[in-house]
Amino acid sequence: MNQTEKPQQKKDVIIVGTGIAGSLIAKLLTDHVFDTDTKKMIHRSETDDSKTYKELSILMYEAGLEAGIELDSATSMVTYNDYIRKFYIEEAKVPNSPYPNLKQAPSPNVLDIEPIVPPFPDKKGYLVQFGPMPFASDAIRVGGGTTLHWLGTTPRMLPNDFRLKEQYGRAMDWPIDYEMLKPYYEMAEFEIGVSGNVAAQEYPIKESMEEYYGKNYVFPMEEIPQSYMDHQIINGLAGTSVQLNFEEYPIMLVPSPQGRNSTPNIAYGTSKIVKAEASESGYILTLKNIENEEYKALGAVWNPYMGERCEGNASCVPICPVQAKYNALKTLKKALYKVNKNQNLQRNHNIQVQAQSVVYKLSVDVADQEKISKVHIRRYISREKTEFVEEVIDTNETIVILAANAFENPKILLNSKYTVFENGQNVEKTVANRSDQVGRNLMDHMVMLTWGLFPDPVYSYRGPGSTTNISSFRDGNFRSEFSAWISPLDNWGWSWPAFSPGSDLSEFLNDGLFGEELKDALTHRLSRQVLFHFEIEQLPNPDNRVTINDQYLDVLGIPRPVINYGLTEYEMRAMEQAKLASDQMFARLGIEDFTKYNATDNNTFIYNNVRYSYNGAGHIVGTHRMGDNPDDSVTNSYCKSWDHPNLYIVGAGNMTTLGTSNPTLTLSAFTIRSVESILKDLETILK
């Protein structure tokens, strides 16, 4: 190991992570410059050749390989095609299967999950799992982050999701509400390029869709067509309801908003920019039309004319072969390349991305113990070797933004110790952890699957993984007693719970079927497979947490995430109720139920003498939550640390509660909002 205090030109901003949170911040900041006359941040579109402006200098760190963030057309195409080839040859087509499995920057993988036998932890994978239940979700440390293998479903949270304490006496309310976040949802939907039909949305809320979305609001692109299977289920459940907890719940089947390209919506109008405008309190971001520039779907990073439309490849998880599905590399490229006066893309040399660089701790200034003064990095030389160079970067006049996932952000913070002299003695503290909430309140959606055979062929295994959801149980008075959930209808047949079609082929061969008999048996089963999917909300629980322990280090000598995780009766009862809902819907549709939960399942439990099993949704949130009070939260509503004025901590870990929507759109919305505060702080520094 070589250690260097790395000489460098002062950076205005350091961003840790190139996933969607880090890439959004980088893109929005590089869209603005500092006007040295007015001493204000302004959008590039407002610059004047006769005036002087200061460009923001930004440095980003990525733990993944260099190739993953080289976004020139040729290199990015080669890298992405390597991902696709790896996906083809991997036997297990799990979310992480296309991407590099790095020993220097390891990732949690669903293939590593095993039941926990107390008192011994499960140490098989990157996570050290103490249980009592194994945490069932994965993430990937690669350029673009986990958006490379997300499904791409983009519903907004509901108004009551932000006020569970006020409405139902549960958990803790957010420091922001839905109305406050609404304009930032619109900005996030523009950046991601959401396809959907606002008029077809229906939720169990008191607000009308016009109040919820805004008058005349439409998504940037037309909805992705619902599958044939969806239509058969919609027709079969039309006008019906489910009885739970002595109440009737009408079945609402809604086409899901999607972060993937379809046909641009004429009603959406022109393309847009997100522009900061100075206000009395600082800056406000607004979504502005670009006159005479029509909205276009953004294709692949290496070729804008590839991936302009979803081709229905049905491999959204783990990889879209043509990049019709959004991933954060598209946003990162907008930060790295700007359109010059000749309307050509030109490399923006004011932002650098340094890959193969694992940020593992922060230091606090000895003289000013509120300020983050250093970032510590271990930069590995190649994926084959474990040698690394230790780098220490001065950040006294820099804004530091942790934008890693909800495992990595708390891991860095918990590894960042400093000592203060209080009441006549030295007291050890942890960065940003006055509230003792760093690493706590780890949440995920528990995915309970039910599967069966439809009476007639519905032709699964076509199109995106899910195009319709049942929204009936996303909110209601029952939330005072058990979790809410959303129910996507999955177009993947039984591939998730039963490893179809391979398992079907194996079963029929073992039964002695061959030739026409085998073909007929496979045709009958595979064409009728139906999968319902219940994503059950988990409440924040301080005992569900990420910690670190010097006994468990990776090959770079950095602590691995140590996980303590379990369920409460609130979530278990919701699983019971969701299975009752599934039983009623299967009966209405004439579906032969093949659902079976086994004692050998990794995530299984008994509740009221009935066995239930679940999977992870990949929705890892809650480990550095935002709030109104520094005593019970890690950041304020702008994701700014309560404890350190030059530190922001952004990403899914900021979520106060989980709600029933996939978290990517919501974390994008509040990350965009955080840029208002970052711009205000930059103005103060640059003055």
C-alpha positions in Angstrom: 0.0 0.0 0.0 1.2 3.5 -0.9 -0.2 6.4 0.9 -0.4 9.9 -0.7 -1.8 13.2 0.2 -2.9 13.7 -3.3 -1.9 17.1 -4.8 -4.9 18.5 -6.7 -6.6 21.7 -7.8 -9.3 22.5 -5.3 -12.6 21.0 -6.2 -15.9 22.7 -5.5 -17.8 19.4 -5.2 -16.8 15.8 -4.6 -19.5 13.2 -5.3 -19.1 9.6 -4.1 -21.0 7.3 -6.5 -22.2 7.4 -10.1 -25.6 5.9 -9.5 -28.8 7.8 -10.2 -28.4 10.2 -7.1 -24.8 11.1 -7.9 -25.4 11.4 -11.6 -28.4 13.6 -11.2 -26.5 16.0 -8.9 -23.5 16.1 -11.3 -25.8 16.8 -14.3 -27.7 19.5 -12.6 -24.6 21.2 -11.1 -22.8 21.2 -14.5 -25.8 22.7 -16.1 -25.1 25.8 -14.0 -22.2 28.3 -13.7 -21.3 31.0 -11.3 -21.9 34.6 -12.6 -18.9 36.5 -11.2 -20.7 39.8 -11.7 -24.0 39.1 -10.0 -22.5 36.5 -7.6 -25.3 34.1 -8.5 -25.6 30.6 -10.0 -27.2 30.7 -13.4 -28.2 28.2 -16.0 -25.9 27.7 -19.0 -28.6 28.8 -21.3 -28.5 32.3 -19.8 -24.8 32.9 -20.3 -23.6 35.8 -22.4 -20.3 35.7 -24.3 -19.4 39.2 -23.0 -19.4 38.2 -19.4 -17.2 36.1 -17.1 -18.4 32.9 -15.5 -16.8 30.4 -13.2 -17.4 26.7 -14.1 -17.9 24.4 -11.1 -15.1 21.9 -10.6 -16.5 18.5 -9.8 -14.8 15.2 -8.9 -16.7 11.9 -8.8 -15.6 8.7 -7.3 -16.8 5.3 -8.6 -15.9 2.0 -6.9 -16.4 0.0 -10.1 -14.1 -0.5 -13.1 -12.8 2.3 -15.3 -14.5 0.8 -18.4 -17.9 1.3 -16.7 -17.6 5.1 -16.7 -15.9 5.6 -20.1 -18.8 7.0 -22.0 -17.4 7.8 -25.4 -19.4 5.9 -27.9 -17.0 3.2 -28.8 -15.8 2.3 -25.3 -19.3 2.4 -23.8 -20.7 0.1 -26.5 -17.9 -2.4 -26.0 -18.3 -2.4 -22.2 -22.1 -2.8 -22.4 -21.8 -5.6 -25.0 -19.4 -7.4 -22.6 -22.2 -7.1 -19.9 -24.7 -8.7 -22.3 -22.3 -11.6 -23.3 -21.7 -12.3 -19.6 -25.4 -12.4 -19.1 -25.8 -15.0 -21.9 -23.2 -17.4 -20.5 -24.2 -17.2 -16.8 -26.3 -20.2 -15.7 -28.2 -18.2 -13.0 -29.8 -15.1 -14.6 -30.0 -13.1 -11.4 -29.8 -9.3 -11.2 -26.0 -9.1 -10.8 -25.2 -11.8 -13.4 -24.2 -9.5 -16.3 -21.8 -7.3 -14.3 -18.3 -7.6 -13.0 -18.0 -9.4 -9.6 -15.2 -7.4 -8.1 -13.3 -8.6 -5.0 -12.0 -5.0 -4.4 -15.6 -3.6 -4.6 -17.9 -6.6 -3.8 -21.6 -6.4 -4.2 -24.4 -8.2 -2.3 -25.8 -11.0 -4.5 -29.1 -12.9 -4.1 -27.1 -16.1 -4.8 -25.3 -15.7 -1.5 -28.4 -15.6 0.6 -28.7 -18.5 3.0 -30.8 -19.2 6.1 -29.1 -18.0 9.3 -28.4 -20.5 12.1 -28.0 -18.5 15.3 -25.7 -17.6 16.9 -23.5 -17.8 13.8 -23.7 -15.2 11.0 -24.0 -15.9 7.3 -20.7 -14.7 5.9 -20.9 -16.4 2.4 -21.3 -13.2 0.5 -20.4 -9.5 0.8 -22.9 -8.9 3.6 -22.3 -10.3 7.0 -25.8 -11.4 8.0 -26.7 -11.8 11.7 -30.5 -12.1 11.1 -32.7 -13.3 12.6 -33.8 -13.2 8.9 -31.4 -12.8 6.0 -31.7 -9.5 4.1 -32.9 -10.7 0.7 -32.0 -7.9 -1.7 -28.9 -7.1 -3.8 -27.2 -4.1 -5.3 -24.3 -3.6 -7.8 -21.2 -1.4 -7.5 -20.6 -0.4 -11.1 -20.8 2.8 -13.2 -24.5 3.8 -13.2 -25.2 1.8 -10.1 -28.2 -0.5 -9.6 -30.2 1.3 -12.3 -28.4 -1.0 -14.7 -30.5 -3.9 -13.4 -33.7 -2.3 -12.0 -37.0 -3.2 -13.5 -37.8 0.4 -14.4 -41.3 0.8 -12.7 -41.8 4.4 -11.7 -45.0 5.1 -9.6 -45.0 8.1 -7.3 -45.6 7.7 -3.6 -49.1 8.5 -2.3 -49.8 11.5 0.0 -50.4 9.3 3.1 -47.1 7.6 2.6 -45.4 10.8 3.8 -47.6 11.0 7.0 -47.9 7.5 8.4 -47.6 8.8 12.0 -50.2 11.5 11.5 -52.7 9.3 9.7 -52.2 5.9 11.2 -50.1 6.3 14.3 -47.2 4.4 12.7 -43.5 5.1 12.2 -42.5 8.7 11.6 -43.7 11.4 9.2 -41.4 12.8 6.5 -40.2 16.4 6.7 -41.7 17.0 3.3 -45.2 16.2 1.9 -46.4 15.1 -1.5 -47.4 18.6 -2.6 -44.0 19.9 -1.8 -42.4 17.1 -3.8 -44.8 17.2 -6.8 -42.8 19.6 -9.0 -39.6 17.5 -8.4 -41.5 14.3 -9.4 -42.2 16.1 -12.7 -38.5 16.8 -13.1 -37.6 13.2 -12.3 -40.1 11.9 -14.8 -38.6 14.1 -17.5 -35.1 13.0 -16.7 -35.9 9.3 -16.6 -38.3 9.6 -19.6 -41.3 8.0 -18.1 -43.9 6.2 -20.3 -47.4 6.0 -19.0 -51.0 7.1 -19.1 -52.0 9.6 -16.4 -55.7 9.3 -17.3 -55.6 5.5 -16.6 -54.1 5.8 -13.1 -56.3 5.0 -10.2 -55.3 4.9 -6.5 -57.1 4.5 -3.2 -56.7 8.2 -2.3 -59.1 11.0 -1.6 -57.5 13.3 -4.2 -58.6 13.1 -7.8 -56.0 12.2 -10.4 -56.2 15.9 -11.6 -55.3 17.0 -8.0 -52.7 14.3 -7.6 -50.8 14.8 -10.9 -51.9 18.4 -11.8 -54.3 19.7 -14.4 -53.5 18.5 -17.9 -50.3 16.8 -16.8 -49.1 13.9 -19.0 -46.0 11.7 -18.9 -43.3 12.3 -21.4 -44.1 9.2 -23.4 -47.2 7.1 -24.2 -47.7 4.0 -22.0 -46.0 0.7 -22.7 -48.8 -1.6 -24.0 -50.2 -3.9 -21.3 -49.6 -7.6 -22.0 -52.2 -10.0 -23.3 -52.0 -11.7 -19.9 -52.8 -8.4 -18.2 -55.9 -8.0 -20.3 -57.2 -11.5 -19.5 -56.8 -10.8 -15.8 -58.3 -7.3 -16.1 -61.3 -8.7 -17.8 -61.7 -11.5 -15.3 -61.5 -9.2 -12.2 -63.5 -6.2 -13.7 -66.0 -4.9 -11.2 -65.0 -7.3 -8.4 -63.6 -6.7 -4.9 -61.7 -8.5 -2.2 -62.7 -8.8 1.4 -60.1 -8.2 4.0 -60.4 -7.3 7.7 -64.2 -7.2 7.3 -64.0 -4.5 4.5 -64.5 -4.7 0.8 -61.7 -3.4 -1.5 -62.5 -2.8 -5.1 -59.9 -4.2 -7.5 -58.1 -1.4 -9.3 -55.8 -2.7 -12.2 -53.6 0.1 -13.3 -51.1 0.3 -16.2 -47.7 0.9 -14.6 -45.6 4.0 -15.3 -42.3 2.8 -16.8 -38.8 4.2 -17.0 -38.4 2.9 -20.6 -38.8 4.4 -24.0 -42.0 4.2 -26.0 -43.6 6.8 -28.3 -43.0 10.4 -27.2 -46.3 12.0 -26.1 -47.4 14.8 -28.4 -49.3 16.4 -25.5 -46.1 16.6 -23.4 -44.8 19.4 -25.8 -41.2 20.4 -26.2 -38.1 19.1 -24.5 -37.3 20.8 -21.2 -34.5 21.9 -18.9 -34.3 22.0 -15.1 -33.2 25.5 -14.3 -32.3 27.2 -11.0 -33.8 30.6 -10.3 -32.6 32.8 -7.5 -35.1 33.5 -4.7 -35.0 35.3 -1.4 -34.2 32.0 0.4 -31.7 30.7 -2.1 -32.6 28.8 -5.3 -35.7 27.2 -6.7 -35.5 24.6 -9.5 -38.1 24.8 -12.2 -38.9 22.7 -15.3 -38.8 25.0 -18.4 -39.8 24.3 -22.0 -37.1 24.6 -24.7 -38.7 26.5 -27.5 -38.6 24.8 -30.9 -37.0 21.6 -29.6 -39.3 18.6 -29.7 -39.1 16.0 -26.9 -37.3 12.9 -28.1 -36.7 9.5 -26.4 -33.1 9.2 -25.3 -31.5 6.0 -26.7 -28.4 4.2 -25.8 -25.4 5.9 -24.4 -23.2 5.0 -27.4 -25.9 5.6 -30.0 -29.0 7.8 -29.5 -30.8 6.0 -32.4 -30.5 2.6 -30.7 -33.0 1.8 -27.9 -35.4 4.6 -28.9 -38.3 2.2 -28.3 -38.7 -0.8 -26.0 -38.4 -4.0 -28.0 -40.0 -6.3 -25.5 -36.8 -8.3 -24.9 -38.2 -9.4 -21.5 -34.7 -9.1 -19.8 -35.2 -5.7 -18.1 -33.9 -7.5 -15.0 -31.0 -8.0 -15.2 -30.2 -6.0 -18.5 -31.9 -4.2 -21.3 -29.9 -5.3 -24.4 -30.6 -2.0 -26.3 -30.8 0.5 -23.4 -34.4 1.4 -24.1 -34.7 1.2 -20.3 -33.3 4.2 -18.5 -30.1 3.8 -16.5 -28.1 6.5 -14.7 -25.2 6.4 -17.3 -27.6 8.4 -19.6 -27.7 11.2 -17.0 -24.0 10.9 -16.2 -23.1 11.4 -19.9 -25.1 14.7 -19.8 -22.8 15.8 -17.1 -19.6 14.7 -18.9 -20.6 16.0 -22.3 -22.2 19.4 -23.1 -23.5 20.8 -26.3 -21.2 23.5 -27.6 -22.1 26.5 -29.8 -21.8 24.3 -32.9 -24.5 22.0 -31.4 -21.9 19.2 -31.0 -21.2 17.2 -27.9 -18.0 18.3 -26.3 -16.2 16.8 -23.2 -16.7 18.9 -20.1 -13.3 19.0 -18.6 -14.5 20.7 -15.4 -15.8 17.3 -14.2 -13.7 14.2 -13.7 -14.7 10.7 -12.7 -12.2 8.5 -11.0 -13.0 4.8 -11.1 -11.6 1.9 -9.1 -11.7 4.2 -6.1 -13.4 3.0 -3.0 -14.1 5.9 -0.5 -14.0 4.3 2.9 -14.0 7.1 5.4 -14.2 10.9 6.0 -12.2 13.0 8.4 -13.3 16.1 10.4 -11.2 19.2 10.7 -9.3 19.4 13.9 -9.9 23.1 14.3 -13.5 23.2 13.1 -15.0 19.9 14.1 -18.2 20.6 12.1 -16.4 20.6 8.8 -15.5 17.5 6.7 -11.8 18.1 6.0 -10.7 15.0 4.1 -12.0 12.1 2.0 -10.0 8.8 2.2 -9.9 6.6 -0.8 -8.3 3.2 -1.6 -7.7 3.1 -5.3 -7.0 -0.4 -6.7 -4.8 -0.9 -9.7 -6.6 -3.7 -11.6 -9.5 -6.1 -11.0 -7.0 -9.0 -10.8 -4.8 -7.6 -8.0 -5.6 -6.5 -4.5 -2.8 -3.9 -4.3 -4.1 -0.3 -3.8 -2.9 3.2 -3.4 -4.2 5.2 -0.4 -5.3 8.7 -1.4 -6.3 11.5 1.0 -8.2 14.5 -0.5 -8.5 17.8 1.2 -12.1 19.0 1.3 -11.9 22.1 3.6 -13.4 24.3 0.9 -15.4 21.6 -0.8 -18.9 20.3 -0.6 -18.8 16.5 -0.1 -21.8 14.5 -1.3 -22.1 10.8 -0.4 -24.3 9.3 -3.1 -23.7 5.6 -2.7 -26.4 3.0 -1.9 -28.1 2.5 1.4 -25.4 -0.1 2.5 -22.4 1.9 1.4 -23.3 5.4 2.7 -23.8 4.3 6.3 -20.7 2.0 6.1 -18.6 5.1 5.2 -20.1 7.2 7.9 -19.8 4.6 10.6 -16.1 4.1 9.7 -15.5 7.9 10.1 -14.6 8.4 13.8 -13.4 11.6 15.4 -12.7 12.8 18.9 -14.0 15.9 20.6 -13.3 17.4 24.1 -16.5 17.7 26.0 -17.1 18.2 29.7 -13.5 17.8 30.5 -12.9 14.5 28.6 -12.3 13.2 25.1 -15.5 11.8 23.5 -15.4 9.6 20.4 -18.0 10.5 17.8 -19.1 9.2 14.4 -19.6 11.5 11.4 -23.2 12.7 10.9 -24.4 10.5 13.7 -25.5 12.8 16.5 -29.0 11.1 16.3 -27.5 7.5 16.4 -29.7 6.8 13.4 -26.9 6.2 10.8 -27.3 2.6 9.6 -30.6 2.1 11.4 -34.1 1.7 9.9 -33.0 -0.6 7.0 -36.1 -1.4 4.9 -37.1 -3.3 1.8 -40.3 -4.4 0.2 -40.9 -8.0 1.1 -42.0 -9.7 -2.1 -44.5 -12.5 -1.6 -45.2 -14.5 -4.8 -48.2 -16.5 -5.7 -48.4 -18.5 -8.9 -50.8 -20.8 -10.8 -52.2 -21.9 -14.1 -54.8 -19.8 -15.9 -57.7 -21.7 -17.5 -56.7 -20.5 -21.0 -53.4 -19.6 -22.6 -52.2 -16.1 -21.5 -48.7 -16.4 -23.2 -46.3 -15.2 -20.5 -42.6 -14.4 -21.0 -43.3 -11.5 -23.4 -42.5 -7.8 -23.0 -41.2 -5.9 -19.9 -41.3 -7.8 -16.6 -44.5 -6.0 -15.5 -46.9 -3.7 -17.2 -49.9 -3.6 -14.8 -50.3 -3.4 -11.1 -53.1 -3.8 -8.6 -53.2 -0.6 -6.6 -56.2 -1.3 -4.3 -54.1 -2.0 -1.2 -51.6 0.9 -1.5 -53.5 2.9 1.2 -56.4 2.5 3.6 -57.4 2.5 7.3 -55.9 -1.0 7.6 -52.4 0.6 7.7 -52.9 1.2 11.4 -52.9 -2.6 11.8 -50.8 -4.1 8.9 -48.7 -3.0 6.0 -49.9 -1.7 2.7 -48.8 -3.3 -0.6 -48.8 -3.0 -4.3 -49.3 -6.0 -6.6 -47.5 -6.0 -9.9 -48.7 -8.6 -12.4 -45.5 -10.3 -13.6 -45.0 -11.3 -17.3 -42.2 -13.7 -16.4 -44.3 -16.9 -15.8 -43.0 -18.9 -13.0 -39.3 -18.1 -13.6 -38.9 -16.3 -10.3 -40.5 -18.8 -7.8 -40.0 -22.1 -9.7 -37.1 -21.4 -12.1 -39.4 -22.1 -15.1 -39.1 -23.1 -17.9 -36.1 -25.2 -17.0 -37.8 -26.7 -14.0 -40.9 -27.7 -16.1 -38.7 -29.3 -18.7 -36.8 -31.3 -16.0 -40.1 -32.4 -14.3 -41.6 -33.6 -17.6 -38.4 -35.5 -18.6 -38.4 -37.2 -15.2 -42.0 -38.2 -15.9 -40.8 -40.0 -19.0 -42.3 -37.5 -21.5 -40.6 -37.2 -24.9 -41.3 -35.9 -28.4 -44.9 -34.6 -29.0 -46.0 -35.5 -25.5 -43.2 -33.3 -24.0 -43.9 -30.5 -26.5 -47.7 -30.6 -25.6 -47.0 -30.7 -21.8 -44.6 -27.7 -22.1 -47.0 -25.7 -24.3 -49.9 -26.3 -22.0 -48.1 -25.3 -18.9 -45.9 -22.4 -20.1 -48.6 -20.6 -22.0 -50.9 -20.6 -18.9 -48.4 -19.6 -16.2 -49.5 -16.6 -14.1 -47.5 -14.9 -11.4 -48.9 -12.4 -8.8 -46.4 -10.3 -6.9 -47.1 -8.6 -3.6 -44.6 -5.9 -2.6 -45.3 -5.4 1.1 -44.2 -2.2 2.9 -41.8 -2.5 5.8 -41.8 0.1 8.6 -38.6 1.7 9.9 -37.3 -0.3 12.8 -34.1 0.9 14.6 -33.1 -2.7 15.2 -32.9 -3.4 11.4 -29.6 -1.9 10.7 -26.2 -1.8 9.0 -23.2 -1.7 11.2 -19.5 -2.4 10.8 -17.1 -4.7 12.7 -13.3 -4.9 12.3 -13.6 -8.7 12.4 -15.2 -8.6 8.9 -13.1 -6.8 6.3 -12.9 -7.0 2.5 -9.7 -7.5 0.5 -8.9 -3.8 0.7 -9.1 -3.9 4.5 -12.4 -2.0 4.5 -15.2 -3.1 6.9 -18.0 -5.1 5.2 -21.6 -4.2 6.0 -22.9 -6.2 9.0 -26.7 -6.7 8.8 -29.2 -7.2 11.6 -32.6 -7.7 10.0 -36.0 -9.2 10.9 -39.8 -8.7 10.5 -42.4 -7.5 12.9 -46.0 -8.7 13.3 -47.1 -5.7 11.3 -45.4 -7.0 8.2 -46.2 -10.7 8.9 -49.9 -9.9 9.2 -49.8 -8.1 5.9 -48.4 -11.2 4.2 -51.3 -13.2 5.7 -53.8 -10.6 4.3 -52.1 -10.5 0.9 -52.3 -14.3 0.6 -56.0 -14.1 1.4 -56.4 -11.5 -1.3 -54.5 -13.7 -3.8 -56.7 -16.7 -2.9 -59.9 -14.7 -3.7 -58.5 -13.3 -7.0 -57.3 -16.7 -8.1 -60.7 -18.2 -7.3 -62.5 -15.5 -9.4 -60.1 -16.1 -12.3 -60.3 -19.9 -12.1 -56.5 -20.1 -11.6 -55.2 -23.4 -10.3 -53.0 -22.4 -7.4 -49.5 -24.0 -7.5 -48.1 -21.7 -4.7 -46.0 -23.5 -2.2 -43.8 -22.2 0.6 -41.2 -24.6 2.0 -39.2 -24.8 5.3 -36.1 -24.8 3.2 -36.7 -21.4 1.6 -34.2 -18.8 2.6 -36.7 -16.3 3.9 -39.6 -18.1 5.5 -41.6 -18.0 8.8 -44.7 -19.3 10.4 -47.5 -16.9 11.3 -50.8 -18.1 12.8 -49.7 -21.7 12.1 -49.3 -21.0 8.3 -46.0 -20.8 6.5 -45.1 -17.8 4.3 -42.0 -17.1 2.3 -40.7 -13.9 0.6 -38.0 -12.5 -1.6 -36.3 -9.1 -1.6 -37.4 -6.4 -4.0 -34.0 -4.7 -4.3 -35.5 -1.6 -2.7 -32.8 -0.9 -0.1 -33.8 2.2 1.8 -33.8 4.0 5.1 -30.3 3.9 6.6 -29.7 7.7 6.9 -33.2 9.1 7.0 -34.2 12.7 6.6 -36.3 14.5 9.2 -37.3 17.7 10.9 -35.2 17.1 14.0 -31.4 16.4 14.3 -32.2 14.2 17.4 -34.0 11.5 15.4 -32.7 11.9 11.8 -29.4 12.1 9.9 -30.2 14.9 7.4 -32.7 17.7 6.8 -35.2 17.6 4.0 -32.5 18.7 1.5 -30.4 15.7 2.4 -27.9 18.0 4.2 -26.2 16.5 7.3 -27.4 18.1 10.5 -23.9 17.9 11.9 -21.6 19.0 9.1 -22.3 22.1 6.9 -20.3 20.8 3.9 -21.7 17.3 3.9 -24.7 16.0 1.9 -25.9 12.3 2.1 -28.2 11.4 -0.7 -30.0 8.4 -2.1 -32.6 5.8 -1.0 -31.1 5.8 2.5 -32.8 9.2 3.1 -36.3 7.8 2.8 -38.1 8.2 6.1 -40.6 5.5 5.3 -40.9 3.2 2.3 -44.5 3.4 1.0 -45.7 1.1 -1.7 -43.9 2.5 -4.8 -40.6 1.5 -6.3 -38.2 4.0 -4.6 -36.1 5.1 -7.6 -38.5 7.9 -8.8 -39.0 9.3 -5.3 -35.3 9.3 -4.4 -34.7 11.0 -7.8 -37.2 13.7 -6.9 -35.8 14.6 -3.5 -32.3 14.4 -4.8 -33.1 16.9 -7.5 -34.6 19.1 -4.7 -31.4 18.8 -2.7 -29.6 20.7 -5.5 -31.3 23.9 -4.5 -29.5 23.8 -1.1 -26.2 22.7 -2.7 -26.3 25.7 -5.1 -27.0 28.0 -2.2 -24.0 26.6 -0.4 -21.8 26.9 -3.5 -22.8 30.5 -3.9 -21.6 31.2 -0.4 -18.3 29.5 -1.0 -17.7 31.0 -4.4 -18.4 34.6 -3.3 
